[in-house]
Amino acid sequence: MKARWYSMGTMIIRGDNVRSAEMENALSSHPEVAACAVIGVPDGETGGRLHAVVVPRSGSSPDGEHLRAHCAELLADFKVPRGWEFVDALPTSPTGKVLKRSLRRPRWEDRERQIN
């Protein structure tokens, strides 16, 4: 059975409700992470999966497996992101809020069902 995936602001609904802030706090506690955002992205097998977009600290180069292990120590398994992306900066509003809609849009635009 495929999980139901959609986003409600800071919550990702995937059978089990997970707050992106909880995952982002765990990721941010890693010394090589300057900023991050966790979003739901489409997945052919489960309908969706957790995906982390990470801005590394200057001079560091973390990898997904290392960050996954860090998160696994702090979070339940179903809350650990399965996908990783490393970027120079996260899109933000004029007030500094991360624009997760901008991160999700390219991943969902060719899908019949859209999420915000």
MOPAC internal coordinates of N, CA, C and O (Angstrom, degrees):
PM7 1SCF
backbone

  N    0.0000 0     0.00 0     0.00 0    0    0    0
  C    1.4441 1     0.00 0     0.00 0    1    0    0
  C    1.5273 1   108.67 1     0.00 0    2    1    0
  O    1.2310 1   120.87 1   -46.73 1    3    2    1
  N    1.3136 1   115.93 1   133.27 1    3    2    1
  C    1.4530 1   120.17 1   179.46 1    5    3    2
  C    1.5193 1   110.03 1   -80.38 1    6    5    3
  O    1.2310 1   121.52 1   -38.21 1    7    6    5
  N    1.3269 1   114.69 1   141.79 1    7    6    5
  C    1.4580 1   119.53 1   176.78 1    9    7    6
  C    1.5198 1   109.70 1   -73.53 1   10    9    7
  O    1.2310 1   120.65 1   -30.54 1   11   10    9
  N    1.3274 1   116.37 1   149.46 1   11   10    9
  C    1.4596 1   121.06 1   172.90 1   13   11   10
  C    1.5147 1   107.84 1   -81.50 1   14   13   11
  O    1.2310 1   120.84 1   -52.55 1   15   14   13
  N    1.3210 1   116.01 1   127.45 1   15   14   13
  C    1.4545 1   120.63 1  -178.95 1   17   15   14
  C    1.5036 1   110.49 1  -120.82 1   18   17   15
  O    1.2310 1   120.80 1   -52.52 1   19   18   17
  N    1.2906 1   116.08 1   127.48 1   19   18   17
  C    1.4475 1   121.57 1   167.39 1   21   19   18
  C    1.5122 1   108.02 1  -163.58 1   22   21   19
  O    1.2310 1   120.85 1   -10.98 1   23   22   21
  N    1.2940 1   115.98 1   169.02 1   23   22   21
  C    1.4514 1   120.87 1  -176.23 1   25   23   22
  C    1.5155 1   109.86 1  -119.15 1   26   25   23
  O    1.2310 1   120.61 1   -43.20 1   27   26   25
  N    1.3034 1   116.44 1   136.80 1   27   26   25
  C    1.4581 1   122.30 1   174.72 1   29   27   26
  C    1.5203 1   107.17 1  -124.31 1   30   29   27
  O    1.2310 1   120.54 1   -93.83 1   31   30   29
  N    1.3166 1   116.58 1    86.17 1   31   30   29
  C    1.4566 1   119.40 1  -179.93 1   33   31   30
  C    1.5117 1   110.68 1    64.57 1   34   33   31
  O    1.2310 1   120.59 1    71.11 1   35   34   33
  N    1.3225 1   116.47 1  -108.89 1   35   34   33
  C    1.4509 1   120.60 1  -177.14 1   37   35   34
  C    1.5174 1   112.69 1   -98.06 1   38   37   35
  O    1.2310 1   119.80 1  -172.70 1   39   38   37
  N    1.3307 1   117.99 1     7.30 1   39   38   37
  C    1.4585 1   120.48 1   179.39 1   41   39   38
  C    1.5194 1   110.25 1  -113.87 1   42   41   39
  O    1.2310 1   120.96 1   -41.42 1   43   42   41
  N    1.3147 1   115.77 1   138.58 1   43   42   41
  C    1.4552 1   122.25 1   176.14 1   45   43   42
  C    1.5225 1   106.55 1  -109.82 1   46   45   43
  O    1.2310 1   120.62 1   -58.55 1   47   46   45
  N    1.3200 1   116.41 1   121.45 1   47   46   45
  C    1.4529 1   121.76 1  -178.07 1   49   47   46
  C    1.5177 1   107.88 1   -95.27 1   50   49   47
  O    1.2310 1   120.13 1   -60.35 1   51   50   49
  N    1.3041 1   117.36 1   119.65 1   51   50   49
  C    1.4564 1   120.27 1  -178.77 1   53   51   50
  C    1.5298 1   110.86 1  -146.95 1   54   53   51
  O    1.2310 1   120.51 1  -128.43 1   55   54   53
  N    1.3150 1   116.64 1    51.57 1   55   54   53
  C    1.4604 1   119.42 1  -173.30 1   57   55   54
  C    1.5192 1   107.76 1    84.13 1   58   57   55
  O    1.2310 1   120.43 1   123.89 1   59   58   57
  N    1.3322 1   116.78 1   -56.11 1   59   58   57
  C    1.4609 1   122.81 1   171.25 1   61   59   58
  C    1.5183 1   105.93 1  -106.60 1   62   61   59
  O    1.2310 1   120.10 1   -46.70 1   63   62   61
  N    1.3128 1   117.42 1   133.30 1   63   62   61
  C    1.4589 1   120.02 1   178.95 1   65   63   62
  C    1.5172 1   109.40 1   -79.08 1   66   65   63
  O    1.2310 1   120.96 1   -47.86 1   67   66   65
  N    1.3133 1   115.78 1   132.14 1   67   66   65
  C    1.4579 1   119.95 1   177.67 1   69   67   66
  C    1.5228 1   108.88 1  -129.90 1   70   69   67
  O    1.2310 1   120.69 1   -44.06 1   71   70   69
  N    1.2985 1   116.29 1   135.94 1   71   70   69
  C    1.4524 1   121.59 1   177.45 1   73   71   70
  C    1.5242 1   108.21 1   -90.01 1   74   73   71
  O    1.2310 1   121.01 1   -54.72 1   75   74   73
  N    1.3130 1   115.67 1   125.28 1   75   74   73
  C    1.4565 1   119.45 1  -178.55 1   77   75   74
  C    1.5219 1   111.06 1   -59.98 1   78   77   75
  O    1.2310 1   119.85 1   148.53 1   79   78   77
  N    1.3240 1   117.89 1   -31.47 1   79   78   77
  C    1.4660 1   121.03 1  -179.22 1   81   79   78
  C    1.5310 1   111.74 1   -60.47 1   82   81   79
  O    1.2310 1   120.46 1   142.96 1   83   82   81
  N    1.3339 1   116.73 1   -37.04 1   83   82   81
  C    1.4691 1   119.82 1   179.49 1   85   83   82
  C    1.5298 1   110.34 1   -62.70 1   86   85   83
  O    1.2310 1   120.56 1   135.60 1   87   86   85
  N    1.3155 1   116.54 1   -44.40 1   87   86   85
  C    1.4622 1   120.52 1   179.73 1   89   87   86
  C    1.5266 1   111.04 1   -70.03 1   90   89   87
  O    1.2310 1   120.91 1   140.21 1   91   90   89
  N    1.3176 1   115.86 1   -39.79 1   91   90   89
  C    1.4725 1   119.99 1   179.33 1   93   91   90
  C    1.5243 1   111.34 1   -65.66 1   94   93   91
  O    1.2310 1   120.03 1   143.34 1   95   94   93
  N    1.3307 1   117.54 1   -36.66 1   95   94   93
  C    1.4648 1   120.33 1   176.39 1   97   95   94
  C    1.5264 1   111.19 1   -64.18 1   98   97   95
  O    1.2310 1   120.52 1   138.74 1   99   98   97
  N    1.3258 1   116.62 1   -41.26 1   99   98   97
  C    1.4654 1   120.33 1   178.41 1  101   99   98
  C    1.5265 1   110.12 1   -63.56 1  102  101   99
  O    1.2310 1   120.39 1   133.99 1  103  102  101
  N    1.3290 1   116.86 1   -46.01 1  103  102  101
  C    1.4659 1   120.57 1   179.20 1  105  103  102
  C    1.5264 1   111.62 1   -63.35 1  106  105  103
  O    1.2310 1   120.90 1   136.24 1  107  106  105
  N    1.3250 1   115.89 1   -43.76 1  107  106  105
  C    1.4669 1   120.49 1  -177.85 1  109  107  106
  C    1.5168 1   112.85 1   -64.05 1  110  109  107
  O    1.2310 1   120.44 1   158.78 1  111  110  109
  N    1.3272 1   116.77 1   -21.22 1  111  110  109
  C    1.4617 1   119.36 1   179.21 1  113  111  110
  C    1.5295 1   112.20 1   -75.23 1  114  113  111
  O    1.2310 1   120.26 1   170.68 1  115  114  113
  N    1.3169 1   117.11 1    -9.32 1  115  114  113
  C    1.4657 1   120.52 1   177.68 1  117  115  114
  C    1.5274 1   108.50 1   -77.60 1  118  117  115
  O    1.2310 1   119.64 1   -45.83 1  119  118  117
  N    1.3201 1   118.30 1   134.17 1  119  118  117
  C    1.4747 1   120.55 1  -175.67 1  121  119  118
  C    1.5285 1   115.05 1   -64.69 1  122  121  119
  O    1.2310 1   119.25 1   162.79 1  123  122  121
  N    1.3271 1   119.03 1   -17.21 1  123  122  121
  C    1.4620 1   120.70 1  -179.43 1  125  123  122
  C    1.5286 1   113.19 1   -94.98 1  126  125  123
  O    1.2310 1   119.93 1  -176.97 1  127  126  125
  N    1.3439 1   117.75 1     3.03 1  127  126  125
  C    1.4606 1   121.74 1  -177.73 1  129  127  126
  C    1.5282 1   109.94 1  -106.74 1  130  129  127
  O    1.2310 1   120.77 1   -59.18 1  131  130  129
  N    1.3401 1   116.13 1   120.82 1  131  130  129
  C    1.4628 1   121.04 1   176.98 1  133  131  130
  C    1.5189 1   110.94 1   -87.04 1  134  133  131
  O    1.2310 1   120.21 1   138.98 1  135  134  133
  N    1.3310 1   117.21 1   -41.02 1  135  134  133
  C    1.4671 1   122.94 1   179.83 1  137  135  134
  C    1.5198 1   108.20 1  -156.34 1  138  137  135
  O    1.2310 1   120.85 1   -21.04 1  139  138  137
  N    1.3305 1   115.98 1   158.96 1  139  138  137
  C    1.4620 1   119.31 1   179.43 1  141  139  138
  C    1.5180 1   110.71 1  -160.39 1  142  141  139
  O    1.2310 1   121.61 1   -16.97 1  143  142  141
  N    1.3203 1   114.53 1   163.03 1  143  142  141
  C    1.4618 1   122.63 1   173.42 1  145  143  142
  C    1.5168 1   107.01 1  -144.90 1  146  145  143
  O    1.2310 1   120.40 1   -38.01 1  147  146  145
  N    1.3231 1   116.84 1   141.99 1  147  146  145
  C    1.4607 1   121.61 1   177.74 1  149  147  146
  C    1.5293 1   107.35 1  -116.54 1  150  149  147
  O    1.2310 1   121.12 1   -50.70 1  151  150  149
  N    1.3322 1   115.46 1   129.30 1  151  150  149
  C    1.4578 1   121.79 1  -177.56 1  153  151  150
  C    1.5289 1   109.62 1  -131.80 1  154  153  151
  O    1.2310 1   120.87 1   -15.58 1  155  154  153
  N    1.3171 1   115.94 1   164.42 1  155  154  153
  C    1.4590 1   121.34 1   172.98 1  157  155  154
  C    1.5195 1   108.57 1   -94.03 1  158  157  155
  O    1.2310 1   120.09 1   -48.15 1  159  158  157
  N    1.3340 1   117.44 1   131.85 1  159  158  157
  C    1.4629 1   122.37 1   178.79 1  161  159  158
  C    1.5327 1   109.34 1  -125.19 1  162  161  159
  O    1.2310 1   120.06 1   -24.46 1  163  162  161
  N    1.3307 1   117.49 1   155.54 1  163  162  161
  C    1.4638 1   119.72 1  -178.81 1  165  163  162
  C    1.5233 1   112.52 1   -65.71 1  166  165  163
  O    1.2310 1   121.48 1   -32.74 1  167  166  165
  N    1.3256 1   114.78 1   147.26 1  167  166  165
  C    1.4563 1   121.57 1   177.50 1  169  167  166
  C    1.5246 1   107.08 1  -143.11 1  170  169  167
  O    1.2310 1   120.21 1   -51.09 1  171  170  169
  N    1.3153 1   117.20 1   128.91 1  171  170  169
  C    1.4553 1   121.63 1  -176.55 1  173  171  170
  C    1.5137 1   114.57 1   -62.27 1  174  173  171
  O    1.2310 1   119.64 1   148.43 1  175  174  173
  N    1.3123 1   118.29 1   -31.57 1  175  174  173
  C    1.4566 1   121.00 1  -176.45 1  177  175  174
  C    1.5210 1   113.19 1   -85.12 1  178  177  175
  O    1.2310 1   120.47 1   135.23 1  179  178  177
  N    1.3274 1   116.70 1   -44.77 1  179  178  177
  C    1.4628 1   120.28 1  -173.90 1  181  179  178
  C    1.5205 1   113.49 1  -107.02 1  182  181  179
  O    1.2310 1   120.15 1   173.09 1  183  182  181
  N    1.3253 1   117.33 1    -6.91 1  183  182  181
  C    1.4538 1   120.32 1  -176.48 1  185  183  182
  C    1.5062 1   111.79 1    95.08 1  186  185  183
  O    1.2310 1   120.10 1   149.15 1  187  186  185
  N    1.3296 1   117.41 1   -30.85 1  187  186  185
  C    1.4560 1   121.53 1   178.86 1  189  187  186
  C    1.5115 1   111.38 1  -173.09 1  190  189  187
  O    1.2310 1   121.24 1   -19.16 1  191  190  189
  N    1.3116 1   115.24 1   160.84 1  191  190  189
  C    1.4688 1   120.29 1   177.70 1  193  191  190
  C    1.5156 1   109.24 1  -148.85 1  194  193  191
  O    1.2310 1   120.87 1   -17.04 1  195  194  193
  N    1.3110 1   115.95 1   162.96 1  195  194  193
  C    1.4549 1   121.51 1   178.67 1  197  195  194
  C    1.5226 1   109.67 1   -82.08 1  198  197  195
  O    1.2310 1   121.38 1   -43.16 1  199  198  197
  N    1.3230 1   114.96 1   136.84 1  199  198  197
  C    1.4620 1   121.65 1  -176.64 1  201  199  198
  C    1.5252 1   108.37 1  -133.32 1  202  201  199
  O    1.2310 1   120.27 1   -51.72 1  203  202  201
  N    1.3096 1   117.08 1   128.28 1  203  202  201
  C    1.4621 1   121.77 1   179.97 1  205  203  202
  C    1.5234 1   109.96 1  -102.65 1  206  205  203
  O    1.2310 1   120.97 1   -47.90 1  207  206  205
  N    1.3209 1   115.76 1   132.10 1  207  206  205
  C    1.4590 1   122.68 1   173.76 1  209  207  206
  C    1.5220 1   105.40 1  -109.05 1  210  209  207
  O    1.2310 1   120.52 1   -61.33 1  211  210  209
  N    1.3290 1   116.61 1   118.67 1  211  210  209
  C    1.4598 1   121.81 1  -169.23 1  213  211  210
  C    1.5258 1   111.49 1  -121.43 1  214  213  211
  O    1.2310 1   121.34 1   -44.36 1  215  214  213
  N    1.3356 1   115.04 1   135.64 1  215  214  213
  C    1.4639 1   121.69 1   170.75 1  217  215  214
  C    1.5324 1   105.60 1  -102.96 1  218  217  215
  O    1.2310 1   119.92 1   -67.77 1  219  218  217
  N    1.3384 1   117.76 1   112.23 1  219  218  217
  C    1.4642 1   119.67 1   179.80 1  221  219  218
  C    1.5272 1   111.67 1   -70.23 1  222  221  219
  O    1.2310 1   120.89 1   -28.18 1  223  222  221
  N    1.3181 1   115.91 1   151.82 1  223  222  221
  C    1.4732 1   120.28 1   172.49 1  225  223  222
  C    1.5168 1   108.46 1   -64.80 1  226  225  223
  O    1.2310 1   120.93 1   -28.92 1  227  226  225
  N    1.2887 1   115.83 1   151.08 1  227  226  225
  C    1.4608 1   121.53 1   179.04 1  229  227  226
  C    1.5310 1   110.16 1   -55.83 1  230  229  227
  O    1.2310 1   121.10 1   -49.04 1  231  230  229
  N    1.3140 1   115.50 1   130.96 1  231  230  229
  C    1.4623 1   120.82 1   178.07 1  233  231  230
  C    1.5161 1   114.72 1    84.17 1  234  233  231
  O    1.2310 1   119.74 1  -178.84 1  235  234  233
  N    1.3211 1   118.11 1     1.16 1  235  234  233
  C    1.4644 1   119.54 1   179.31 1  237  235  234
  C    1.5223 1   109.62 1  -116.40 1  238  237  235
  O    1.2310 1   121.31 1   -19.16 1  239  238  237
  N    1.3109 1   115.11 1   160.84 1  239  238  237
  C    1.4678 1   120.08 1   178.31 1  241  239  238
  C    1.5279 1   109.45 1  -143.61 1  242  241  239
  O    1.2310 1   120.68 1  -104.37 1  243  242  241
  N    1.3517 1   116.30 1    75.63 1  243  242  241
  C    1.4667 1   119.07 1   179.67 1  245  243  242
  C    1.5228 1   110.85 1   -67.82 1  246  245  243
  O    1.2310 1   120.75 1   -22.26 1  247  246  245
  N    1.3246 1   116.17 1   157.74 1  247  246  245
  C    1.4633 1   119.67 1   174.86 1  249  247  246
  C    1.5238 1   108.80 1  -121.03 1  250  249  247
  O    1.2310 1   121.34 1   -19.83 1  251  250  249
  N    1.3195 1   115.04 1   160.17 1  251  250  249
  C    1.4531 1   121.18 1  -175.90 1  253  251  250
  C    1.5160 1   114.66 1   -57.80 1  254  253  251
  O    1.2310 1   120.04 1   138.89 1  255  254  253
  N    1.3185 1   117.54 1   -41.11 1  255  254  253
  C    1.4704 1   120.25 1  -178.55 1  257  255  254
  C    1.5246 1   111.29 1   -65.46 1  258  257  255
  O    1.2310 1   120.74 1   140.89 1  259  258  257
  N    1.3165 1   116.19 1   -39.11 1  259  258  257
  C    1.4693 1   120.75 1   178.91 1  261  259  258
  C    1.5353 1   109.96 1   -65.87 1  262  261  259
  O    1.2310 1   120.63 1   136.01 1  263  262  261
  N    1.3322 1   116.40 1   -43.99 1  263  262  261
  C    1.4624 1   120.28 1   178.77 1  265  263  262
  C    1.5228 1   111.35 1   -69.23 1  266  265  263
  O    1.2310 1   120.11 1   144.68 1  267  266  265
  N    1.3298 1   117.39 1   -35.32 1  267  266  265
  C    1.4680 1   120.89 1   177.36 1  269  267  266
  C    1.5358 1   109.96 1   -61.39 1  270  269  267
  O    1.2310 1   120.25 1   137.08 1  271  270  269
  N    1.3262 1   117.13 1   -42.92 1  271  270  269
  C    1.4629 1   120.83 1   178.85 1  273  271  270
  C    1.5292 1   110.78 1   -63.71 1  274  273  271
  O    1.2310 1   120.65 1   139.58 1  275  274  273
  N    1.3227 1   116.36 1   -40.42 1  275  274  273
  C    1.4695 1   120.91 1   177.89 1  277  275  274
  C    1.5369 1   110.14 1   -61.14 1  278  277  275
  O    1.2310 1   120.45 1   133.18 1  279  278  277
  N    1.3239 1   116.74 1   -46.82 1  279  278  277
  C    1.4643 1   121.28 1  -179.74 1  281  279  278
  C    1.5161 1   111.56 1   -65.40 1  282  281  279
  O    1.2310 1   120.07 1   143.18 1  283  282  281
  N    1.3267 1   117.46 1   -36.82 1  283  282  281
  C    1.4615 1   121.95 1  -178.74 1  285  283  282
  C    1.5311 1   111.44 1   -62.78 1  286  285  283
  O    1.2310 1   120.29 1   153.35 1  287  286  285
  N    1.3263 1   117.05 1   -26.65 1  287  286  285
  C    1.4644 1   120.76 1   177.13 1  289  287  286
  C    1.5210 1   111.77 1   -74.74 1  290  289  287
  O    1.2310 1   120.42 1   156.60 1  291  290  289
  N    1.3375 1   116.79 1   -23.40 1  291  290  289
  C    1.4646 1   121.26 1  -172.96 1  293  291  290
  C    1.5260 1   114.68 1  -109.85 1  294  293  291
  O    1.2310 1   120.39 1   161.66 1  295  294  293
  N    1.3350 1   116.87 1   -18.34 1  295  294  293
  C    1.4622 1   121.05 1  -172.65 1  297  295  294
  C    1.5274 1   111.45 1  -128.33 1  298  297  295
  O    1.2310 1   121.21 1   -22.14 1  299  298  297
  N    1.3198 1   115.29 1   157.86 1  299  298  297
  C    1.4644 1   120.08 1   170.89 1  301  299  298
  C    1.5205 1   108.20 1   -64.22 1  302  301  299
  O    1.2310 1   120.21 1   -27.71 1  303  302  301
  N    1.3245 1   117.21 1   152.29 1  303  302  301
  C    1.4669 1   121.48 1  -175.31 1  305  303  302
  C    1.5273 1   112.95 1   -54.95 1  306  305  303
  O    1.2310 1   119.76 1   139.20 1  307  306  305
  N    1.3371 1   118.06 1   -40.80 1  307  306  305
  C    1.4625 1   119.28 1  -176.88 1  309  307  306
  C    1.5306 1   112.71 1   -70.38 1  310  309  307
  O    1.2310 1   119.92 1   169.89 1  311  310  309
  N    1.3343 1   117.75 1   -10.11 1  311  310  309
  C    1.4641 1   121.58 1   178.43 1  313  311  310
  C    1.5264 1   112.84 1   -97.43 1  314  313  311
  O    1.2310 1   119.83 1   175.10 1  315  314  313
  N    1.3097 1   117.94 1    -4.90 1  315  314  313
  C    1.4687 1   120.98 1  -179.22 1  317  315  314
  C    1.5285 1   108.76 1   -81.67 1  318  317  315
  O    1.2310 1   119.99 1   -55.22 1  319  318  317
  N    1.3370 1   117.62 1   124.78 1  319  318  317
  C    1.4701 1   119.76 1   178.51 1  321  319  318
  C    1.5197 1   111.43 1   -58.05 1  322  321  319
  O    1.2310 1   121.16 1   -35.99 1  323  322  321
  N    1.3327 1   115.38 1   144.01 1  323  322  321
  C    1.4700 1   121.37 1   178.39 1  325  323  322
  C    1.5230 1   111.99 1  -101.17 1  326  325  323
  O    1.2310 1   120.31 1   157.98 1  327  326  325
  N    1.3203 1   117.01 1   -22.02 1  327  326  325
  C    1.4591 1   121.26 1   178.56 1  329  327  326
  C    1.5174 1   110.26 1  -115.22 1  330  329  327
  O    1.2310 1   120.81 1   -30.51 1  331  330  329
  N    1.3218 1   116.05 1   149.49 1  331  330  329
  C    1.4653 1   121.69 1  -177.10 1  333  331  330
  C    1.5138 1   109.62 1  -136.03 1  334  333  331
  O    1.2310 1   121.37 1   -38.18 1  335  334  333
  N    1.3092 1   114.99 1   141.82 1  335  334  333
  C    1.4610 1   121.73 1   176.32 1  337  335  334
  C    1.5212 1   107.00 1  -142.59 1  338  337  335
  O    1.2310 1   120.73 1   -44.25 1  339  338  337
  N    1.3127 1   116.21 1   135.75 1  339  338  337
  C    1.4566 1   121.18 1  -179.52 1  341  339  338
  C    1.5161 1   109.02 1  -113.29 1  342  341  339
  O    1.2310 1   120.85 1   -53.17 1  343  342  341
  N    1.3316 1   115.98 1   126.83 1  343  342  341
  C    1.4616 1   122.43 1  -175.79 1  345  343  342
  C    1.5231 1   109.82 1  -130.60 1  346  345  343
  O    1.2310 1   121.27 1   -15.21 1  347  346  345
  N    1.3371 1   115.18 1   164.79 1  347  346  345
  C    1.4695 1   120.40 1   178.06 1  349  347  346
  C    1.5232 1   112.17 1   -77.92 1  350  349  347
  O    1.2310 1   120.15 1   148.29 1  351  350  349
  N    1.3320 1   117.32 1   -31.71 1  351  350  349
  C    1.4591 1   121.64 1  -179.17 1  353  351  350
  C    1.5202 1   109.59 1  -157.53 1  354  353  351
  O    1.2310 1   120.79 1   -25.99 1  355  354  353
  N    1.3206 1   116.10 1   154.01 1  355  354  353
  C    1.4609 1   122.43 1   175.13 1  357  355  354
  C    1.5265 1   108.38 1   -95.04 1  358  357  355
  O    1.2310 1   120.06 1   -34.63 1  359  358  357
  N    1.3433 1   117.49 1   145.37 1  359  358  357
  C    1.4625 1   119.09 1   176.28 1  361  359  358
  C    1.5282 1   109.36 1   -69.12 1  362  361  359
  O    1.2310 1   120.59 1   -46.18 1  363  362  361
  N    1.3292 1   116.48 1   133.82 1  363  362  361
  C    1.4617 1   120.61 1  -179.09 1  365  363  362
  C    1.5212 1   111.51 1  -132.15 1  366  365  363
  O    1.2310 1   121.43 1   -23.03 1  367  366  365
  N    1.3128 1   114.88 1   156.97 1  367  366  365
  C    1.4651 1   121.83 1   175.74 1  369  367  366
  C    1.5329 1   107.91 1   -79.74 1  370  369  367
  O    1.2310 1   119.87 1    -7.94 1  371  370  369
  N    1.3131 1   117.86 1   172.06 1  371  370  369
  C    1.4659 1   120.05 1   176.59 1  373  371  370
  C    1.5331 1   113.45 1   -59.15 1  374  373  371
  O    1.2310 1   120.37 1   157.17 1  375  374  373
  N    1.3311 1   116.89 1   -22.83 1  375  374  373
  C    1.4668 1   119.91 1   178.68 1  377  375  374
  C    1.5298 1   112.66 1   -90.93 1  378  377  375
  O    1.2310 1   120.32 1   179.81 1  379  378  377
  N    1.3400 1   116.99 1    -0.19 1  379  378  377
  C    1.4649 1   120.82 1   177.03 1  381  379  378
  C    1.5156 1   115.13 1    94.80 1  382  381  379
  O    1.2310 1   119.70 1  -177.79 1  383  382  381
  N    1.3233 1   118.18 1     2.21 1  383  382  381
  C    1.4670 1   121.01 1   178.76 1  385  383  382
  C    1.5279 1   109.49 1   -75.49 1  386  385  383
  O    1.2310 1   120.45 1   -44.42 1  387  386  385
  N    1.3361 1   116.74 1   135.58 1  387  386  385
  C    1.4618 1   121.07 1   177.98 1  389  387  386
  C    1.5235 1   109.00 1   -68.07 1  390  389  387
  O    1.2310 1   120.91 1   -49.98 1  391  390  389
  N    1.3305 1   115.86 1   130.02 1  391  390  389
  C    1.4666 1   122.05 1  -179.01 1  393  391  390
  C    1.5312 1   109.55 1   -90.50 1  394  393  391
  O    1.2310 1   121.00 1   -96.13 1  395  394  393
  N    1.3201 1   115.70 1    83.87 1  395  394  393
  C    1.4669 1   120.74 1  -177.59 1  397  395  394
  C    1.5198 1   111.35 1   -64.59 1  398  397  395
  O    1.2310 1   120.26 1   149.72 1  399  398  397
  N    1.3166 1   117.11 1   -30.28 1  399  398  397
  C    1.4619 1   120.51 1   177.08 1  401  399  398
  C    1.5261 1   109.72 1   -57.46 1  402  401  399
  O    1.2310 1   120.14 1   140.53 1  403  402  401
  N    1.3229 1   117.33 1   -39.47 1  403  402  401
  C    1.4641 1   121.30 1   178.50 1  405  403  402
  C    1.5211 1   111.56 1   -67.44 1  406  405  403
  O    1.2310 1   120.24 1   149.10 1  407  406  405
  N    1.3184 1   117.14 1   -30.90 1  407  406  405
  C    1.4718 1   120.89 1   177.35 1  409  407  406
  C    1.5246 1   110.90 1   -74.96 1  410  409  407
  O    1.2310 1   120.13 1   142.59 1  411  410  409
  N    1.3365 1   117.36 1   -37.41 1  411  410  409
  C    1.4681 1   121.79 1  -177.86 1  413  411  410
  C    1.5262 1   113.29 1   -77.51 1  414  413  411
  O    1.2310 1   120.29 1   141.96 1  415  414  413
  N    1.3156 1   117.05 1   -38.04 1  415  414  413
  C    1.4746 1   121.66 1  -170.48 1  417  415  414
  C    1.5272 1   113.90 1   -48.31 1  418  417  415
  O    1.2310 1   118.54 1   128.43 1  419  418  417
  N    1.3437 1   120.38 1   -51.57 1  419  418  417
  C    1.4667 1   118.31 1  -177.21 1  421  419  418
  C    1.5283 1   113.95 1   -64.51 1  422  421  419
  O    1.2310 1   119.92 1   157.60 1  423  422  421
  N    1.2990 1   117.75 1   -22.40 1  423  422  421
  C    1.4619 1   121.18 1  -178.37 1  425  423  422
  C    1.5260 1   112.36 1   -83.61 1  426  425  423
  O    1.2310 1   120.20 1   159.07 1  427  426  425
  N    1.3296 1   117.23 1   -20.93 1  427  426  425
  C    1.4538 1   121.94 1  -176.16 1  429  427  426
  C    1.5220 1   113.36 1  -111.85 1  430  429  427
  O    1.2310 1   119.12 1   170.44 1  431  430  429
  N    1.3405 1   119.29 1    -9.56 1  431  430  429
  C    1.4615 1   121.01 1  -170.65 1  433  431  430
  C    1.5234 1   114.91 1   -61.83 1  434  433  431
  O    1.2310 1   119.02 1   151.60 1  435  434  433
  N    1.3193 1   119.47 1   -28.40 1  435  434  433
  C    1.4614 1   120.54 1  -179.87 1  437  435  434
  C    1.5277 1   112.26 1   -95.12 1  438  437  435
  O    1.2310 1   120.29 1  -167.95 1  439  438  437
  N    1.3366 1   117.06 1    12.05 1  439  438  437
  C    1.4574 1   121.97 1  -179.28 1  441  439  438
  C    1.5247 1   110.74 1   -96.09 1  442  441  439
  O    1.2310 1   121.35 1   -29.35 1  443  442  441
  N    1.3074 1   115.03 1   150.65 1  443  442  441
  C    1.4652 1   120.17 1   177.42 1  445  443  442
  C    1.5369 1   109.43 1   -65.82 1  446  445  443
  O    1.2310 1   120.66 1   137.69 1  447  446  445
  N    1.3116 1   116.34 1   -42.31 1  447  446  445
  C    1.4591 1   121.11 1   179.75 1  449  447  446
  C    1.5207 1   108.51 1   -98.76 1  450  449  447
  O    1.2310 1   120.70 1   -50.56 1  451  450  449
  N    1.3100 1   116.26 1   129.44 1  451  450  449
  C    1.4628 1   122.34 1  -179.49 1  453  451  450
  C    1.5195 1   109.79 1  -106.59 1  454  453  451
  O    1.2310 1   120.96 1   -26.12 1  455  454  453
  N    1.3409 1   115.77 1   153.88 1  455  454  453
  C    1.4491 1   120.54 1   170.11 1  457  455  454
  C    1.5146 1   107.43 1  -126.36 1  458  457  455
  O    1.2310 1   120.53 1   -21.69 1  459  458  457
  N    1.3161 1   116.60 1   158.31 1  459  458  457
  C    1.4689 1   121.02 1   178.44 1  461  459  458
  C    1.4923 1   110.94 1   -94.54 1  462  461  459
  O    1.2310 1   120.10 1   180.00 1  463  462  461

